[in-house]
Amino acid sequence: PGNEHARVIVQPDGKVQVDSGSIDLVFSTQVLEHVQDPALYLGEAMRMLKPGGRLILTTHGTFIYHPDPEDNWRWTSSGLKRQVEMAGFKVTHIEGLVGGAPAALQFFQDSFWSRIPKKPRFLRKSFFWIMQSLITWMDKRYSAAGRLRDAWVFAVVAEKP
């Protein structure tokens, strides 16, 4: 509500006024952690999709608290996969994005950021550049299995049978 460009509005009860079986793709990025009822949310995605339609979803594993307006959930790969499958989807791919140690560095960066003076500007820019370089370097040393075990964010591709 309030977005003049929106063609579809999510109702307060979590329902979407879209015909059942009318959508090819639901793309949900960084939303699931904010909903009150993940089963209802995923069920609504399932309802809207055509058979063979896909859900592409990203959500948090470990992540800083960020209410917008609420921040309710954190996921493990197995718990997220189970939740998506309980909604009736067939998970075709799940992947962890940013491994455990790099995620810890990202936590540090995000927690420390507000304590860095805004002027001179080079302080923040230098801190950010150093941290992001270290995070990237460290994350390249993580295996896919390591990221699936401990990830900053998870990505799921699932299909409606």
Buried (B, 14 or more C-beta within 10 A) or exposed (E): EEEEEEEEEBEEEEBBEBEEEEBEEBEBEBBBBBBEEBEBBBBBBBBBBEEEBBBBBBBBBBBEEEEEEEBEBBBBBEEBBEBBEEBBBEBEEBBBBBBBBBBBBBBEBEEEEEEEEEEEEEEBEEBEEEBEEBBEEBBEEBEEEBBBBBBBBBBBBBBBE
